[in-house]
Amino acid sequence: MFRDALLSRAGELVQVITAVEVITGTLLAVTEDTVIIRTSSVPSYGPPEDVIVRIPVISYVRVLG
């Protein structure tokens, strides 16, 4: 159910909150166990980075747009 909700938000700007960090970026992909988020460094030093987060460690996801 949670995975399906994430799948429907692919391509949108999101914040993924875990117990230890907040990751903000574009939701690229959702697999059985992970989400992939493309982040950009602020203030844009260097290229974007794809971050893989395991779904079981996600506390919640905020959709920003």
N, C-alpha and C positions, 0 to 999 in steps of 0.2 A: 504494500500500500504506500509506504513512504517512498520507496524506490520509484513507483509509478508516478507519484506526485512530482518527484524530481525530474523524471524523464520529460514530463510535460512542460518543464521550465528550461529545457536546453536552449542555449543561445541567449539567455537573459542574464542581466547583472544581478549577482547574489552575494550575500555574506553567509559563510558557513561558520558556525560557532561550535567549537569543541571545548573541552574542559581547560585547555591550555592556550588556545589561540583563536583569533578571528581572521578568516581568510576572505578577502573581497576580490571578486573578479567575475569573469564570464563563465557560466557553467557550460563546459564543452561536451562532456559525455558522462553517462551513468552506466555502470556495469552492475553485475550481481552484488559485488562487495565494495565498490569504490565510486567516488565521483572525481572528475577531473575539472579543475578550475584554472583558467588562464588569468594570471595576475599581472599587473604592471607595477614596476617599481616607481615609487614617488620620491623625488620629482622627476621621474622618467630617466633615471640613469640606467642604461642597459636595456636589453631586450625583455619582452614579456617572458614570464616563466609559467610552465604548466605544473600545477600542484595536485598530487593525488592524495585524497583523504578517504580512509576506510569508513564506510557508512556506519558501522557500530559505534564509532567514537564521536559521531556528530550529535550534538545536543539539540540544535535546531538550525533551520535555514531561514534567512530573511531575504525576500525577493525585493530588490531595489528598483527594478524596471526592465 
